[in-house]
């Protein structure tokens, strides 16, 4: 890059600044890095006086700076000889410099003495021989002084260096690049200009944008009109301070036309410049290459502020902001922006990341704030007029309609054209009428000419575009409009690559246009179509569309069918609209649905649009709308299909920004997934990749697919604030905590105290991460943020994770002092009590909280926690009654019922409401806890019976159903399906010790024919593992005997294969070494003749052997012998038959039957 000579810098400075002083300051800033303690003498010294000197206690350096405009070696030699002459005159006296010339004293000092002298000139000394000659001349001069004068002998061997402009430029090359931007803003990057861009022309816009127009600041107004109580209204300093630190990248100033958006933006720029920020205005031709080049020229210490006027005209605004954010994080830069747009356009940029809106004409904020802004605008208008020597009454002030720009325009006309314009305005009593009157005077017509309205709506336009118009018609209009100040011809300068015609101000242009449209209200659509055709033919469609966007919300134009108009006009010559498709994709003239419809038409204008970044951003905003509640309600399958088709095409071309991918993966994941994954996998070192990672994780996409990329990104950006977003998404998605552990530790080392660190603490703890990793960070964080409103998230997560209660006890106490009555405090009460915290800490706060919140749904969790913690029931009794009156059948009421019952609360308080709840939620998966609580308090089972049956029918696969099966199994009258549900539970949990109990408790229900197969299958599943065990308890053996008794007696199991399978079970048990026996006392219900008869039948079938199974039969007969005598008598016939057929007196004699 070539650098101009220093005098080029002077072209950008006010004429009042001294060139020599500026050059001296420049040399000081260039040399400062190499020479510690270098001191600048403001204003310089006389020739021979010292401009710069080192102040450190060692041999010192002196620098002489000479600004030489257009000279060379001869001029430099002449300037040196002037210095030498002064030195020879003023330092040769041993006692000190001549009287009144104290600036020469440092030359006398020899401890530490001056050992080096640098002579700097702003010109180039191209002749090497001449260069060396001058150096030798300077060295010879100091050597002679030292030889001739004893008090100057320390100068005899002075080292001399000459730095001409080429040498200084070489040093400048090695300095931070922002030094170059500061001194030579002309070496600008395309699309960037310095704040005070040099303009030689005088125009209303230049009048608005520079210090010709005094500024009435917010800070001034706040002194006279303080902010309403309870409101914070930031002044300019406070607004700029928001951009000094933290993650906020920019401010977007919004408001209606002429309200002061641009001026506030410029003043913030001037303020930043005064505080050593590098400030640049961004033009519409700014590109990604421009920001890349610009970023390479600044250091991490440089604060940069970019000013973006009228976002509507910026094709690459979204990409620019994304790039700023990426460079800030990736390169640790400090790039910020202030932009502005009209309120109507803000929805198109509302989703811009890391920005804050500064709304100058809010509609829905605090009325006191709106009133304050109104007064501020009035006072601004008064101030602007007063600075021009104009005074107005309160009534006259209303003429300017709260628009400072109108006052500025009158002030401008007054300064440039005299008193008449001001007096005419006051006579008109309305700015719009004044405009009409001025136009009539200018053009000699009663109404505003149609051609003027057309012309004004197409501005700005270059002279090339003007040449395409009918100059006989429009040439004269331009000339007369310029004479009267409505339009201005701007020459080529930093802001304009070609001579350009512009309106004095958009608000002025809009007033002219709207005034004309009022006269043709029935045919406005014809005018709009004529305008678009004329603009298309002249190549200024962009200007015309932007104008129409500004005025489209006016009542006059609201009824226009813009979708039809644009559809028709595009259809006439699609190729002429190619250059404005970036506007069409985001235009405020159309509703999102209409833009989507337009995407489905006119292929010619959309061809290859998906490859362009501005189109991708516009498409992504349409997707955001489609994902909104409004979009989901309005978009149909046809339009959704159009959007999906374009999303697929754009996703394939997402190479610079992944904005379309982050939106597309949410809208149509099946289409975008592969492109999103490819981006993540191939760009893990790119900062913006984390935006896509976060959405990927939040969407529930594969963790495994991006694990490696998450590792790489987190390693690359562990010092970035944005790591917190990846941490939250990764942990919430269930990702491996250890992958991020070290990175979280590193991040906390840098950010542990910032307010947003709470999200990392919460995510880590909620993911069951090691508490020790965040303990110290939380302690430090609480020291600064313990009473922050959002601190409750940290308290809750810490306590829910089982963290030490004492660590947060005092902090929670302090938090409750300020926030005990807010709704979210309920979650803190719940977490503290659930963690076993002492009730005393929160009792009074809960009482206060319940005054306001006792019937909100979340109060149920507070009641639940309080009662479970053993809190006084009476403290919440009446509040619970009130809460149940509103929420008796809400699903969440189960916690209240359960806790009240578990705490021993009286049944009557919840009896009726609990029954009502069960009618609605009896099949809810956790309704059994409510039923169980009721039954454990000995509540009437009949009240919950039907709910218990419903619940079990859907939850028999849960082991905890054991409790309800006990109650239901004992009921005499239960449905067959309930019997089956109990049997299914037993089948599902055969090893539960209650399974054998539950089968026996079914008693006669086991005999039902409809469930015969289920009864046997369940019995087999439950008995098989028992029959394989030894060491059975007596009660278990008794339960087996009882169950087999039911199986033998069940008519549905008496025949066929089921009988045979029952016999197998019976034989397995009979042969078990612990079956039957004399030590078991048979229950009366099991003393059935059918039991003994079944054994006889097995012997008769040779399934049981009197000899081989003798031991088993002995145990069985001993058990029979313990029956009641009456029951044994019933066995006489069976016993006689056995004795007769299988004689064995000793065996059969075990049974003793009394005669």
Secondary structure as GFF3:
##gff-version 3
##sequence-region A 1 1155
A	DSSP	alpha_helix	6	10	.	.	.	ID=ss1
A	DSSP	alpha_helix	19	31	.	.	.	ID=ss2
A	DSSP	beta_strand	38	40	.	.	.	ID=ss3
A	DSSP	beta_strand	52	54	.	.	.	ID=ss4
A	DSSP	beta_strand	60	66	.	.	.	ID=ss5
A	DSSP	alpha_helix	73	90	.	.	.	ID=ss6
A	DSSP	three_ten_helix	102	107	.	.	.	ID=ss7
A	DSSP	beta_strand	114	121	.	.	.	ID=ss8
A	DSSP	alpha_helix	128	148	.	.	.	ID=ss9
A	DSSP	three_ten_helix	150	155	.	.	.	ID=ss10
A	DSSP	beta_strand	159	163	.	.	.	ID=ss11
A	DSSP	alpha_helix	165	173	.	.	.	ID=ss12
A	DSSP	alpha_helix	177	183	.	.	.	ID=ss13
A	DSSP	beta_strand	192	194	.	.	.	ID=ss14
A	DSSP	alpha_helix	204	209	.	.	.	ID=ss15
A	DSSP	alpha_helix	218	224	.	.	.	ID=ss16
A	DSSP	alpha_helix	236	241	.	.	.	ID=ss17
A	DSSP	beta_strand	250	255	.	.	.	ID=ss18
A	DSSP	alpha_helix	261	274	.	.	.	ID=ss19
A	DSSP	beta_strand	278	282	.	.	.	ID=ss20
A	DSSP	alpha_helix	288	295	.	.	.	ID=ss21
A	DSSP	beta_strand	303	308	.	.	.	ID=ss22
A	DSSP	three_ten_helix	311	313	.	.	.	ID=ss23
A	DSSP	alpha_helix	317	330	.	.	.	ID=ss24
A	DSSP	beta_strand	334	342	.	.	.	ID=ss25
A	DSSP	alpha_helix	343	346	.	.	.	ID=ss26
A	DSSP	beta_strand	355	359	.	.	.	ID=ss27
A	DSSP	alpha_helix	367	387	.	.	.	ID=ss28
A	DSSP	alpha_helix	394	397	.	.	.	ID=ss29
A	DSSP	three_ten_helix	398	400	.	.	.	ID=ss30
A	DSSP	alpha_helix	404	417	.	.	.	ID=ss31
A	DSSP	alpha_helix	420	428	.	.	.	ID=ss32
A	DSSP	alpha_helix	431	443	.	.	.	ID=ss33
A	DSSP	alpha_helix	450	457	.	.	.	ID=ss34
A	DSSP	beta_strand	461	462	.	.	.	ID=ss35
A	DSSP	alpha_helix	463	466	.	.	.	ID=ss36
A	DSSP	alpha_helix	471	484	.	.	.	ID=ss37
A	DSSP	beta_strand	487	490	.	.	.	ID=ss38
A	DSSP	beta_strand	500	503	.	.	.	ID=ss39
A	DSSP	alpha_helix	506	518	.	.	.	ID=ss40
A	DSSP	three_ten_helix	521	523	.	.	.	ID=ss41
A	DSSP	alpha_helix	524	538	.	.	.	ID=ss42
A	DSSP	alpha_helix	541	551	.	.	.	ID=ss43
A	DSSP	alpha_helix	562	572	.	.	.	ID=ss44
A	DSSP	three_ten_helix	574	580	.	.	.	ID=ss45
A	DSSP	alpha_helix	581	584	.	.	.	ID=ss46
A	DSSP	alpha_helix	592	599	.	.	.	ID=ss47
A	DSSP	alpha_helix	603	606	.	.	.	ID=ss48
A	DSSP	three_ten_helix	609	611	.	.	.	ID=ss49
A	DSSP	alpha_helix	613	627	.	.	.	ID=ss50
A	DSSP	alpha_helix	629	634	.	.	.	ID=ss51
A	DSSP	alpha_helix	637	651	.	.	.	ID=ss52
A	DSSP	alpha_helix	659	667	.	.	.	ID=ss53
A	DSSP	alpha_helix	669	682	.	.	.	ID=ss54
A	DSSP	alpha_helix	689	698	.	.	.	ID=ss55
A	DSSP	three_ten_helix	704	706	.	.	.	ID=ss56
A	DSSP	alpha_helix	707	716	.	.	.	ID=ss57
A	DSSP	alpha_helix	723	732	.	.	.	ID=ss58
A	DSSP	alpha_helix	737	751	.	.	.	ID=ss59
A	DSSP	alpha_helix	757	766	.	.	.	ID=ss60
A	DSSP	alpha_helix	771	785	.	.	.	ID=ss61
A	DSSP	three_ten_helix	789	791	.	.	.	ID=ss62
A	DSSP	alpha_helix	792	800	.	.	.	ID=ss63
A	DSSP	alpha_helix	805	819	.	.	.	ID=ss64
A	DSSP	alpha_helix	825	834	.	.	.	ID=ss65
A	DSSP	alpha_helix	840	853	.	.	.	ID=ss66
A	DSSP	alpha_helix	859	868	.	.	.	ID=ss67
A	DSSP	alpha_helix	873	887	.	.	.	ID=ss68
A	DSSP	alpha_helix	893	902	.	.	.	ID=ss69
A	DSSP	alpha_helix	907	921	.	.	.	ID=ss70
A	DSSP	alpha_helix	927	936	.	.	.	ID=ss71
A	DSSP	alpha_helix	941	955	.	.	.	ID=ss72
A	DSSP	three_ten_helix	959	961	.	.	.	ID=ss73
A	DSSP	alpha_helix	962	969	.	.	.	ID=ss74
A	DSSP	alpha_helix	976	988	.	.	.	ID=ss75
A	DSSP	alpha_helix	994	1001	.	.	.	ID=ss76
A	DSSP	three_ten_helix	1003	1007	.	.	.	ID=ss77
A	DSSP	three_ten_helix	1009	1011	.	.	.	ID=ss78
A	DSSP	alpha_helix	1012	1027	.	.	.	ID=ss79
A	DSSP	alpha_helix	1034	1049	.	.	.	ID=ss80
A	DSSP	three_ten_helix	1051	1053	.	.	.	ID=ss81
A	DSSP	alpha_helix	1056	1070	.	.	.	ID=ss82
A	DSSP	three_ten_helix	1084	1086	.	.	.	ID=ss83
A	DSSP	alpha_helix	1089	1100	.	.	.	ID=ss84
A	DSSP	alpha_helix	1110	1121	.	.	.	ID=ss85
A	DSSP	alpha_helix	1125	1129	.	.	.	ID=ss86
A	DSSP	alpha_helix	1132	1141	.	.	.	ID=ss87
A	DSSP	alpha_helix	1145	1148	.	.	.	ID=ss88
###
